[in-house]
Amino acid sequence: MSTSNEILTRIIGRAAELYKVDQGQYGAETRFVEDLKAKSVNYVQIIAVLEEEFDIQIPFMEFRRKKTFGEAADYVAGLCEQ
């Protein structure tokens, strides 16, 4: 599994926990704001899991600019490669 796919899986898993839905309802095209109505605290909760799992620092504002789970996963994968 590529790093981007692994990160996407973590984002989907955490979002499913936060919103109490089945992981199968989410995918790379799931949008944070339009689909989830995500608030700042939701982003922080997702970022915390990713930072812990991948031992990186994720700038909040850059992460928040990503519209979909897929965009966020690609962004974090790029941080992991640095």
PDB file of N, CA, C and O in Angstrom:
ATOM      1  N   MET A   1       0.854  -1.183   0.000  1.00  0.00           N
ATOM      2  CA  MET A   1       0.000   0.000   0.000  1.00  0.00           C
ATOM      3  C   MET A   1       0.897   1.242   0.000  1.00  0.00           C
ATOM      4  O   MET A   1       1.846   1.324   0.779  1.00  0.00           O
ATOM      5  N   SER A   2       0.594   2.201  -0.870  1.00  0.00           N
ATOM      6  CA  SER A   2       1.395   3.418  -0.923  1.00  0.00           C
ATOM      7  C   SER A   2       1.121   4.281   0.311  1.00  0.00           C
ATOM      8  O   SER A   2       0.105   4.124   0.988  1.00  0.00           O
ATOM      9  N   THR A   3       2.040   5.183   0.578  1.00  0.00           N
ATOM     10  CA  THR A   3       1.880   6.062   1.737  1.00  0.00           C
ATOM     11  C   THR A   3       0.596   6.869   1.621  1.00  0.00           C
ATOM     12  O   THR A   3      -0.121   7.029   2.609  1.00  0.00           O
ATOM     13  N   SER A   4       0.295   7.375   0.439  1.00  0.00           N
ATOM     14  CA  SER A   4      -0.914   8.167   0.238  1.00  0.00           C
ATOM     15  C   SER A   4      -2.172   7.344   0.538  1.00  0.00           C
ATOM     16  O   SER A   4      -3.107   7.833   1.171  1.00  0.00           O
ATOM     17  N   ASN A   5      -2.181   6.102   0.079  1.00  0.00           N
ATOM     18  CA  ASN A   5      -3.338   5.232   0.352  1.00  0.00           C
ATOM     19  C   ASN A   5      -3.455   4.891   1.833  1.00  0.00           C
ATOM     20  O   ASN A   5      -4.555   4.824   2.381  1.00  0.00           O
ATOM     21  N   GLU A   6      -2.313   4.679   2.471  1.00  0.00           N
ATOM     22  CA  GLU A   6      -2.309   4.385   3.900  1.00  0.00           C
ATOM     23  C   GLU A   6      -2.839   5.585   4.692  1.00  0.00           C
ATOM     24  O   GLU A   6      -3.614   5.427   5.635  1.00  0.00           O
ATOM     25  N   ILE A   7      -2.414   6.770   4.297  1.00  0.00           N
ATOM     26  CA  ILE A   7      -2.886   7.998   4.956  1.00  0.00           C
ATOM     27  C   ILE A   7      -4.371   8.181   4.706  1.00  0.00           C
ATOM     28  O   ILE A   7      -5.118   8.526   5.622  1.00  0.00           O
ATOM     29  N   LEU A   8      -4.808   7.952   3.472  1.00  0.00           N
ATOM     30  CA  LEU A   8      -6.230   8.057   3.157  1.00  0.00           C
ATOM     31  C   LEU A   8      -7.041   7.111   4.033  1.00  0.00           C
ATOM     32  O   LEU A   8      -8.100   7.485   4.539  1.00  0.00           O
ATOM     33  N   THR A   9      -6.555   5.900   4.213  1.00  0.00           N
ATOM     34  CA  THR A   9      -7.239   4.930   5.068  1.00  0.00           C
ATOM     35  C   THR A   9      -7.364   5.447   6.494  1.00  0.00           C
ATOM     36  O   THR A   9      -8.406   5.279   7.127  1.00  0.00           O
ATOM     37  N   ARG A  10      -6.312   6.074   7.002  1.00  0.00           N
ATOM     38  CA  ARG A  10      -6.339   6.637   8.365  1.00  0.00           C
ATOM     39  C   ARG A  10      -7.328   7.793   8.460  1.00  0.00           C
ATOM     40  O   ARG A  10      -8.062   7.904   9.441  1.00  0.00           O
ATOM     41  N   ILE A  11      -7.350   8.655   7.442  1.00  0.00           N
ATOM     42  CA  ILE A  11      -8.288   9.793   7.441  1.00  0.00           C
ATOM     43  C   ILE A  11      -9.719   9.270   7.444  1.00  0.00           C
ATOM     44  O   ILE A  11     -10.557   9.743   8.213  1.00  0.00           O
ATOM     45  N   ILE A  12      -9.995   8.301   6.588  1.00  0.00           N
ATOM     46  CA  ILE A  12     -11.341   7.719   6.508  1.00  0.00           C
ATOM     47  C   ILE A  12     -11.719   7.072   7.836  1.00  0.00           C
ATOM     48  O   ILE A  12     -12.835   7.248   8.324  1.00  0.00           O
ATOM     49  N   GLY A  13     -10.790   6.327   8.412  1.00  0.00           N
ATOM     50  CA  GLY A  13     -11.065   5.657   9.685  1.00  0.00           C
ATOM     51  C   GLY A  13     -11.377   6.634  10.789  1.00  0.00           C
ATOM     52  O   GLY A  13     -12.322   6.435  11.551  1.00  0.00           O
ATOM     53  N   ARG A  14     -10.586   7.697  10.884  1.00  0.00           N
ATOM     54  CA  ARG A  14     -10.814   8.686  11.952  1.00  0.00           C
ATOM     55  C   ARG A  14     -12.111   9.447  11.715  1.00  0.00           C
ATOM     56  O   ARG A  14     -12.861   9.691  12.660  1.00  0.00           O
ATOM     57  N   ALA A  15     -12.384   9.821  10.482  1.00  0.00           N
ATOM     58  CA  ALA A  15     -13.636  10.523  10.180  1.00  0.00           C
ATOM     59  C   ALA A  15     -14.843   9.647  10.497  1.00  0.00           C
ATOM     60  O   ALA A  15     -15.847  10.134  11.018  1.00  0.00           O
ATOM     61  N   ALA A  16     -14.748   8.359  10.185  1.00  0.00           N
ATOM     62  CA  ALA A  16     -15.847   7.429  10.486  1.00  0.00           C
ATOM     63  C   ALA A  16     -16.085   7.356  11.995  1.00  0.00           C
ATOM     64  O   ALA A  16     -17.230   7.305  12.445  1.00  0.00           O
ATOM     65  N   GLU A  17     -14.995   7.349  12.778  1.00  0.00           N
ATOM     66  CA  GLU A  17     -15.138   7.352  14.239  1.00  0.00           C
ATOM     67  C   GLU A  17     -15.794   8.643  14.721  1.00  0.00           C
ATOM     68  O   GLU A  17     -16.714   8.615  15.539  1.00  0.00           O
ATOM     69  N   LEU A  18     -15.319   9.758  14.212  1.00  0.00           N
ATOM     70  CA  LEU A  18     -15.826  11.060  14.650  1.00  0.00           C
ATOM     71  C   LEU A  18     -17.301  11.255  14.323  1.00  0.00           C
ATOM     72  O   LEU A  18     -18.062  11.781  15.134  1.00  0.00           O
ATOM     73  N   TYR A  19     -17.694  10.827  13.133  1.00  0.00           N
ATOM     74  CA  TYR A  19     -19.065  11.041  12.671  1.00  0.00           C
ATOM     75  C   TYR A  19     -19.964   9.824  12.867  1.00  0.00           C
ATOM     76  O   TYR A  19     -21.139   9.835  12.497  1.00  0.00           O
ATOM     77  N   LYS A  20     -19.392   8.778  13.453  1.00  0.00           N
ATOM     78  CA  LYS A  20     -20.143   7.561  13.778  1.00  0.00           C
ATOM     79  C   LYS A  20     -20.902   6.996  12.576  1.00  0.00           C
ATOM     80  O   LYS A  20     -22.110   6.763  12.624  1.00  0.00           O
ATOM     81  N   VAL A  21     -20.146   6.787  11.497  1.00  0.00           N
ATOM     82  CA  VAL A  21     -20.703   6.173  10.288  1.00  0.00           C
ATOM     83  C   VAL A  21     -19.764   5.068   9.818  1.00  0.00           C
ATOM     84  O   VAL A  21     -18.628   4.965  10.281  1.00  0.00           O
ATOM     85  N   ASP A  22     -20.248   4.252   8.903  1.00  0.00           N
ATOM     86  CA  ASP A  22     -19.442   3.177   8.322  1.00  0.00           C
ATOM     87  C   ASP A  22     -18.358   3.767   7.419  1.00  0.00           C
ATOM     88  O   ASP A  22     -18.617   4.696   6.654  1.00  0.00           O
ATOM     89  N   GLN A  23     -17.150   3.223   7.513  1.00  0.00           N
ATOM     90  CA  GLN A  23     -16.038   3.701   6.691  1.00  0.00           C
ATOM     91  C   GLN A  23     -16.334   3.622   5.196  1.00  0.00           C
ATOM     92  O   GLN A  23     -15.800   4.404   4.409  1.00  0.00           O
ATOM     93  N   GLY A  24     -17.179   2.684   4.812  1.00  0.00           N
ATOM     94  CA  GLY A  24     -17.519   2.509   3.407  1.00  0.00           C
ATOM     95  C   GLY A  24     -18.233   3.702   2.786  1.00  0.00           C
ATOM     96  O   GLY A  24     -18.325   3.806   1.563  1.00  0.00           O
ATOM     97  N   GLN A  25     -18.731   4.591   3.617  1.00  0.00           N
ATOM     98  CA  GLN A  25     -19.421   5.775   3.104  1.00  0.00           C
ATOM     99  C   GLN A  25     -18.452   6.865   2.657  1.00  0.00           C
ATOM    100  O   GLN A  25     -18.859   7.828   2.008  1.00  0.00           O
ATOM    101  N   TYR A  26     -17.173   6.718   3.001  1.00  0.00           N
ATOM    102  CA  TYR A  26     -16.179   7.736   2.689  1.00  0.00           C
ATOM    103  C   TYR A  26     -15.165   7.214   1.686  1.00  0.00           C
ATOM    104  O   TYR A  26     -14.909   6.013   1.607  1.00  0.00           O
ATOM    105  N   GLY A  27     -14.594   8.134   0.923  1.00  0.00           N
ATOM    106  CA  GLY A  27     -13.554   7.779  -0.039  1.00  0.00           C
ATOM    107  C   GLY A  27     -12.690   8.986  -0.322  1.00  0.00           C
ATOM    108  O   GLY A  27     -12.799  10.008   0.355  1.00  0.00           O
ATOM    109  N   ALA A  28     -11.834   8.875  -1.315  1.00  0.00           N
ATOM    110  CA  ALA A  28     -10.904   9.951  -1.662  1.00  0.00           C
ATOM    111  C   ALA A  28     -11.632  11.226  -2.067  1.00  0.00           C
ATOM    112  O   ALA A  28     -11.110  12.324  -1.876  1.00  0.00           O
ATOM    113  N   GLU A  29     -12.828  11.091  -2.621  1.00  0.00           N
ATOM    114  CA  GLU A  29     -13.574  12.257  -3.088  1.00  0.00           C
ATOM    115  C   GLU A  29     -14.450  12.888  -2.008  1.00  0.00           C
ATOM    116  O   GLU A  29     -15.105  13.898  -2.268  1.00  0.00           O
ATOM    117  N   THR A  30     -14.476  12.319  -0.809  1.00  0.00           N
ATOM    118  CA  THR A  30     -15.264  12.888   0.287  1.00  0.00           C
ATOM    119  C   THR A  30     -14.712  14.266   0.616  1.00  0.00           C
ATOM    120  O   THR A  30     -13.510  14.440   0.814  1.00  0.00           O
ATOM    121  N   ARG A  31     -15.618  15.250   0.672  1.00  0.00           N
ATOM    122  CA  ARG A  31     -15.214  16.633   0.946  1.00  0.00           C
ATOM    123  C   ARG A  31     -15.428  16.966   2.423  1.00  0.00           C
ATOM    124  O   ARG A  31     -16.466  16.652   3.007  1.00  0.00           O
ATOM    125  N   PHE A  32     -14.429  17.602   3.001  1.00  0.00           N
ATOM    126  CA  PHE A  32     -14.492  17.943   4.425  1.00  0.00           C
ATOM    127  C   PHE A  32     -15.680  18.839   4.750  1.00  0.00           C
ATOM    128  O   PHE A  32     -16.460  18.533   5.652  1.00  0.00           O
ATOM    129  N   VAL A  33     -15.821  19.936   4.025  1.00  0.00           N
ATOM    130  CA  VAL A  33     -16.849  20.919   4.367  1.00  0.00           C
ATOM    131  C   VAL A  33     -18.210  20.539   3.794  1.00  0.00           C
ATOM    132  O   VAL A  33     -19.192  20.471   4.532  1.00  0.00           O
ATOM    133  N   GLU A  34     -18.278  20.292   2.499  1.00  0.00           N
ATOM    134  CA  GLU A  34     -19.564  20.044   1.853  1.00  0.00           C
ATOM    135  C   GLU A  34     -20.224  18.748   2.326  1.00  0.00           C
ATOM    136  O   GLU A  34     -21.439  18.705   2.523  1.00  0.00           O
ATOM    137  N   ASP A  35     -19.431  17.698   2.506  1.00  0.00           N
ATOM    138  CA  ASP A  35     -19.998  16.399   2.885  1.00  0.00           C
ATOM    139  C   ASP A  35     -20.070  16.193   4.398  1.00  0.00           C
ATOM    140  O   ASP A  35     -21.028  15.604   4.900  1.00  0.00           O
ATOM    141  N   LEU A  36     -19.063  16.675   5.122  1.00  0.00           N
ATOM    142  CA  LEU A  36     -18.992  16.401   6.558  1.00  0.00           C
ATOM    143  C   LEU A  36     -19.382  17.583   7.434  1.00  0.00           C
ATOM    144  O   LEU A  36     -19.662  17.420   8.621  1.00  0.00           O
ATOM    145  N   LYS A  37     -19.397  18.777   6.840  1.00  0.00           N
ATOM    146  CA  LYS A  37     -19.614  19.997   7.637  1.00  0.00           C
ATOM    147  C   LYS A  37     -18.541  20.095   8.724  1.00  0.00           C
ATOM    148  O   LYS A  37     -18.826  20.468   9.862  1.00  0.00           O
ATOM    149  N   ALA A  38     -17.308  19.754   8.356  1.00  0.00           N
ATOM    150  CA  ALA A  38     -16.191  19.695   9.311  1.00  0.00           C
ATOM    151  C   ALA A  38     -15.920  21.060   9.929  1.00  0.00           C
ATOM    152  O   ALA A  38     -15.955  22.088   9.254  1.00  0.00           O
ATOM    153  N   LYS A  39     -15.656  21.042  11.207  1.00  0.00           N
ATOM    154  CA  LYS A  39     -15.281  22.227  11.984  1.00  0.00           C
ATOM    155  C   LYS A  39     -13.786  22.130  12.293  1.00  0.00           C
ATOM    156  O   LYS A  39     -13.164  21.091  12.074  1.00  0.00           O
ATOM    157  N   SER A  40     -13.225  23.213  12.800  1.00  0.00           N
ATOM    158  CA  SER A  40     -11.794  23.235  13.124  1.00  0.00           C
ATOM    159  C   SER A  40     -11.404  22.080  14.037  1.00  0.00           C
ATOM    160  O   SER A  40     -10.362  21.454  13.845  1.00  0.00           O
ATOM    161  N   VAL A  41     -12.235  21.802  15.020  1.00  0.00           N
ATOM    162  CA  VAL A  41     -11.914  20.727  15.960  1.00  0.00           C
ATOM    163  C   VAL A  41     -11.826  19.373  15.252  1.00  0.00           C
ATOM    164  O   VAL A  41     -11.027  18.525  15.649  1.00  0.00           O
ATOM    165  N   ASN A  42     -12.627  19.163  14.223  1.00  0.00           N
ATOM    166  CA  ASN A  42     -12.580  17.907  13.481  1.00  0.00           C
ATOM    167  C   ASN A  42     -11.255  17.772  12.725  1.00  0.00           C
ATOM    168  O   ASN A  42     -10.657  16.696  12.686  1.00  0.00           O
ATOM    169  N   TYR A  43     -10.809  18.880  12.127  1.00  0.00           N
ATOM    170  CA  TYR A  43      -9.511  18.857  11.453  1.00  0.00           C
ATOM    171  C   TYR A  43      -8.406  18.533  12.447  1.00  0.00           C
ATOM    172  O   TYR A  43      -7.528  17.717  12.166  1.00  0.00           O
ATOM    173  N   VAL A  44      -8.451  19.181  13.620  1.00  0.00           N
ATOM    174  CA  VAL A  44      -7.434  18.958  14.655  1.00  0.00           C
ATOM    175  C   VAL A  44      -7.410  17.492  15.070  1.00  0.00           C
ATOM    176  O   VAL A  44      -6.336  16.920  15.256  1.00  0.00           O
ATOM    177  N   GLN A  45      -8.578  16.882  15.216  1.00  0.00           N
ATOM    178  CA  GLN A  45      -8.648  15.479  15.626  1.00  0.00           C
ATOM    179  C   GLN A  45      -8.058  14.561  14.560  1.00  0.00           C
ATOM    180  O   GLN A  45      -7.387  13.583  14.890  1.00  0.00           O
ATOM    181  N   ILE A  46      -8.296  14.857  13.313  1.00  0.00           N
ATOM    182  CA  ILE A  46      -7.742  14.051  12.218  1.00  0.00           C
ATOM    183  C   ILE A  46      -6.229  14.268  12.128  1.00  0.00           C
ATOM    184  O   ILE A  46      -5.468  13.312  11.978  1.00  0.00           O
ATOM    185  N   ILE A  47      -5.801  15.523  12.219  1.00  0.00           N
ATOM    186  CA  ILE A  47      -4.370  15.840  12.160  1.00  0.00           C
ATOM    187  C   ILE A  47      -3.621  15.129  13.282  1.00  0.00           C
ATOM    188  O   ILE A  47      -2.539  14.586  13.057  1.00  0.00           O
ATOM    189  N   ALA A  48      -4.183  15.129  14.483  1.00  0.00           N
ATOM    190  CA  ALA A  48      -3.517  14.506  15.634  1.00  0.00           C
ATOM    191  C   ALA A  48      -3.234  13.034  15.381  1.00  0.00           C
ATOM    192  O   ALA A  48      -2.152  12.545  15.704  1.00  0.00           O
ATOM    193  N   VAL A  49      -4.189  12.331  14.811  1.00  0.00           N
ATOM    194  CA  VAL A  49      -4.006  10.905  14.504  1.00  0.00           C
ATOM    195  C   VAL A  49      -2.897  10.725  13.470  1.00  0.00           C
ATOM    196  O   VAL A  49      -2.056   9.837  13.608  1.00  0.00           O
ATOM    197  N   LEU A  50      -2.894  11.559  12.445  1.00  0.00           N
ATOM    198  CA  LEU A  50      -1.889  11.435  11.387  1.00  0.00           C
ATOM    199  C   LEU A  50      -0.493  11.782  11.901  1.00  0.00           C
ATOM    200  O   LEU A  50       0.480  11.111  11.558  1.00  0.00           O
ATOM    201  N   GLU A  51      -0.396  12.827  12.721  1.00  0.00           N
ATOM    202  CA  GLU A  51       0.908  13.204  13.270  1.00  0.00           C
ATOM    203  C   GLU A  51       1.480  12.089  14.138  1.00  0.00           C
ATOM    204  O   GLU A  51       2.673  11.789  14.080  1.00  0.00           O
ATOM    205  N   GLU A  52       0.625  11.491  14.931  1.00  0.00           N
ATOM    206  CA  GLU A  52       1.062  10.396  15.809  1.00  0.00           C
ATOM    207  C   GLU A  52       1.481   9.167  14.990  1.00  0.00           C
ATOM    208  O   GLU A  52       2.526   8.564  15.236  1.00  0.00           O
ATOM    209  N   GLU A  53       0.653   8.820  14.028  1.00  0.00           N
ATOM    210  CA  GLU A  53       0.881   7.607  13.231  1.00  0.00           C
ATOM    211  C   GLU A  53       2.133   7.707  12.358  1.00  0.00           C
ATOM    212  O   GLU A  53       2.889   6.744  12.230  1.00  0.00           O
ATOM    213  N   PHE A  54       2.343   8.876  11.762  1.00  0.00           N
ATOM    214  CA  PHE A  54       3.420   9.021  10.781  1.00  0.00           C
ATOM    215  C   PHE A  54       4.600   9.847  11.291  1.00  0.00           C
ATOM    216  O   PHE A  54       5.547  10.097  10.545  1.00  0.00           O
ATOM    217  N   ASP A  55       4.552  10.269  12.546  1.00  0.00           N
ATOM    218  CA  ASP A  55       5.637  11.003  13.198  1.00  0.00           C
ATOM    219  C   ASP A  55       6.077  12.217  12.379  1.00  0.00           C
ATOM    220  O   ASP A  55       7.254  12.374  12.055  1.00  0.00           O
ATOM    221  N   ILE A  56       5.107  13.069  12.055  1.00  0.00           N
ATOM    222  CA  ILE A  56       5.367  14.294  11.302  1.00  0.00           C
ATOM    223  C   ILE A  56       4.590  15.445  11.942  1.00  0.00           C
ATOM    224  O   ILE A  56       3.711  15.225  12.776  1.00  0.00           O
ATOM    225  N   GLN A  57       4.921  16.663  11.545  1.00  0.00           N
ATOM    226  CA  GLN A  57       4.164  17.848  11.930  1.00  0.00           C
ATOM    227  C   GLN A  57       3.354  18.293  10.712  1.00  0.00           C
ATOM    228  O   GLN A  57       3.892  18.427   9.613  1.00  0.00           O
ATOM    229  N   ILE A  58       2.068  18.518  10.917  1.00  0.00           N
ATOM    230  CA  ILE A  58       1.190  18.925   9.817  1.00  0.00           C
ATOM    231  C   ILE A  58       0.681  20.338  10.097  1.00  0.00           C
ATOM    232  O   ILE A  58      -0.035  20.555  11.075  1.00  0.00           O
ATOM    233  N   PRO A  59       1.047  21.303   9.242  1.00  0.00           N
ATOM    234  CA  PRO A  59       0.553  22.666   9.428  1.00  0.00           C
ATOM    235  C   PRO A  59      -0.973  22.710   9.270  1.00  0.00           C
ATOM    236  O   PRO A  59      -1.513  22.330   8.231  1.00  0.00           O
ATOM    237  N   PHE A  60      -1.644  23.175  10.309  1.00  0.00           N
ATOM    238  CA  PHE A  60      -3.106  23.166  10.341  1.00  0.00           C
ATOM    239  C   PHE A  60      -3.719  23.882   9.143  1.00  0.00           C
ATOM    240  O   PHE A  60      -4.582  23.324   8.465  1.00  0.00           O
ATOM    241  N   MET A  61      -3.282  25.110   8.874  1.00  0.00           N
ATOM    242  CA  MET A  61      -3.919  25.900   7.813  1.00  0.00           C
ATOM    243  C   MET A  61      -3.718  25.272   6.435  1.00  0.00           C
ATOM    244  O   MET A  61      -4.620  25.314   5.598  1.00  0.00           O
ATOM    245  N   GLU A  62      -2.542  24.692   6.193  1.00  0.00           N
ATOM    246  CA  GLU A  62      -2.319  24.031   4.905  1.00  0.00           C
ATOM    247  C   GLU A  62      -3.226  22.804   4.772  1.00  0.00           C
ATOM    248  O   GLU A  62      -3.822  22.577   3.719  1.00  0.00           O
ATOM    249  N   PHE A  63      -3.324  22.026   5.834  1.00  0.00           N
ATOM    250  CA  PHE A  63      -4.188  20.840   5.809  1.00  0.00           C
ATOM    251  C   PHE A  63      -5.637  21.255   5.579  1.00  0.00           C
ATOM    252  O   PHE A  63      -6.358  20.626   4.805  1.00  0.00           O
ATOM    253  N   ARG A  64      -6.048  22.304   6.250  1.00  0.00           N
ATOM    254  CA  ARG A  64      -7.447  22.740   6.161  1.00  0.00           C
ATOM    255  C   ARG A  64      -7.814  23.240   4.760  1.00  0.00           C
ATOM    256  O   ARG A  64      -8.988  23.232   4.390  1.00  0.00           O
ATOM    257  N   ARG A  65      -6.845  23.662   4.000  1.00  0.00           N
ATOM    258  CA  ARG A  65      -7.120  24.141   2.627  1.00  0.00           C
ATOM    259  C   ARG A  65      -7.461  22.997   1.671  1.00  0.00           C
ATOM    260  O   ARG A  65      -7.975  23.237   0.578  1.00  0.00           O
ATOM    261  N   LYS A  66      -7.185  21.779   2.068  1.00  0.00           N
ATOM    262  CA  LYS A  66      -7.472  20.634   1.200  1.00  0.00           C
ATOM    263  C   LYS A  66      -8.969  20.351   1.240  1.00  0.00           C
ATOM    264  O   LYS A  66      -9.558  20.227   2.314  1.00  0.00           O
ATOM    265  N   LYS A  67      -9.576  20.252   0.066  1.00  0.00           N
ATOM    266  CA  LYS A  67     -11.032  20.099  -0.013  1.00  0.00           C
ATOM    267  C   LYS A  67     -11.507  18.659   0.196  1.00  0.00           C
ATOM    268  O   LYS A  67     -12.571  18.430   0.771  1.00  0.00           O
ATOM    269  N   THR A  68     -10.718  17.693  -0.270  1.00  0.00           N
ATOM    270  CA  THR A  68     -11.150  16.295  -0.190  1.00  0.00           C
ATOM    271  C   THR A  68     -10.173  15.466   0.634  1.00  0.00           C
ATOM    272  O   THR A  68      -9.044  15.882   0.893  1.00  0.00           O
ATOM    273  N   PHE A  69     -10.630  14.285   1.039  1.00  0.00           N
ATOM    274  CA  PHE A  69      -9.764  13.358   1.762  1.00  0.00           C
ATOM    275  C   PHE A  69      -8.551  12.997   0.906  1.00  0.00           C
ATOM    276  O   PHE A  69      -7.438  12.881   1.418  1.00  0.00           O
ATOM    277  N   GLY A  70      -8.767  12.820  -0.389  1.00  0.00           N
ATOM    278  CA  GLY A  70      -7.678  12.454  -1.294  1.00  0.00           C
ATOM    279  C   GLY A  70      -6.618  13.538  -1.373  1.00  0.00           C
ATOM    280  O   GLY A  70      -5.424  13.244  -1.337  1.00  0.00           O
ATOM    281  N   GLU A  71      -7.049  14.799  -1.481  1.00  0.00           N
ATOM    282  CA  GLU A  71      -6.100  15.911  -1.521  1.00  0.00           C
ATOM    283  C   GLU A  71      -5.301  15.970  -0.220  1.00  0.00           C
ATOM    284  O   GLU A  71      -4.088  16.180  -0.236  1.00  0.00           O
ATOM    285  N   ALA A  72      -5.986  15.785   0.896  1.00  0.00           N
ATOM    286  CA  ALA A  72      -5.326  15.811   2.204  1.00  0.00           C
ATOM    287  C   ALA A  72      -4.313  14.670   2.317  1.00  0.00           C
ATOM    288  O   ALA A  72      -3.207  14.871   2.818  1.00  0.00           O
ATOM    289  N   ALA A  73      -4.683  13.490   1.860  1.00  0.00           N
ATOM    290  CA  ALA A  73      -3.787  12.333   1.918  1.00  0.00           C
ATOM    291  C   ALA A  73      -2.538  12.576   1.072  1.00  0.00           C
ATOM    292  O   ALA A  73      -1.428  12.267   1.508  1.00  0.00           O
ATOM    293  N   ASP A  74      -2.706  13.124  -0.127  1.00  0.00           N
ATOM    294  CA  ASP A  74      -1.558  13.415  -0.989  1.00  0.00           C
ATOM    295  C   ASP A  74      -0.646  14.461  -0.351  1.00  0.00           C
ATOM    296  O   ASP A  74       0.578  14.359  -0.428  1.00  0.00           O
ATOM    297  N   TYR A  75      -1.254  15.466   0.280  1.00  0.00           N
ATOM    298  CA  TYR A  75      -0.479  16.513   0.955  1.00  0.00           C
ATOM    299  C   TYR A  75       0.354  15.918   2.091  1.00  0.00           C
ATOM    300  O   TYR A  75       1.548  16.192   2.202  1.00  0.00           O
ATOM    301  N   VAL A  76      -0.275  15.113   2.922  1.00  0.00           N
ATOM    302  CA  VAL A  76       0.439  14.503   4.050  1.00  0.00           C
ATOM    303  C   VAL A  76       1.516  13.528   3.560  1.00  0.00           C
ATOM    304  O   VAL A  76       2.590  13.433   4.155  1.00  0.00           O
ATOM    305  N   ALA A  77       1.227  12.814   2.487  1.00  0.00           N
ATOM    306  CA  ALA A  77       2.228  11.902   1.913  1.00  0.00           C
ATOM    307  C   ALA A  77       3.470  12.702   1.471  1.00  0.00           C
ATOM    308  O   ALA A  77       4.603  12.251   1.637  1.00  0.00           O
ATOM    309  N   GLY A  78       3.234  13.879   0.914  1.00  0.00           N
ATOM    310  CA  GLY A  78       4.346  14.742   0.526  1.00  0.00           C
ATOM    311  C   GLY A  78       5.175  15.167   1.733  1.00  0.00           C
ATOM    312  O   GLY A  78       6.401  15.239   1.652  1.00  0.00           O
ATOM    313  N   LEU A  79       4.515  15.446   2.839  1.00  0.00           N
ATOM    314  CA  LEU A  79       5.229  15.808   4.075  1.00  0.00           C
ATOM    315  C   LEU A  79       6.059  14.638   4.580  1.00  0.00           C
ATOM    316  O   LEU A  79       7.151  14.834   5.113  1.00  0.00           O
ATOM    317  N   CYS A  80       5.553  13.435   4.417  1.00  0.00           N
ATOM    318  CA  CYS A  80       6.267  12.243   4.880  1.00  0.00           C
ATOM    319  C   CYS A  80       7.544  12.017   4.079  1.00  0.00           C
ATOM    320  O   CYS A  80       8.503  11.437   4.588  1.00  0.00           O
ATOM    321  N   GLU A  81       7.559  12.468   2.840  1.00  0.00           N
ATOM    322  CA  GLU A  81       8.715  12.250   1.955  1.00  0.00           C
ATOM    323  C   GLU A  81       9.822  13.266   2.190  1.00  0.00           C
ATOM    324  O   GLU A  81      10.941  13.081   1.710  1.00  0.00           O
ATOM    325  N   GLN A  82       9.526  14.335   2.919  1.00  0.00           N
ATOM    326  CA  GLN A  82      10.532  15.388   3.142  1.00  0.00           C
ATOM    327  C   GLN A  82      11.553  14.969   4.165  1.00  0.00           C
ATOM    328  O   GLN A  82      12.469  15.733   4.471  1.00  0.00           O
TER     329      GLN A  82
END
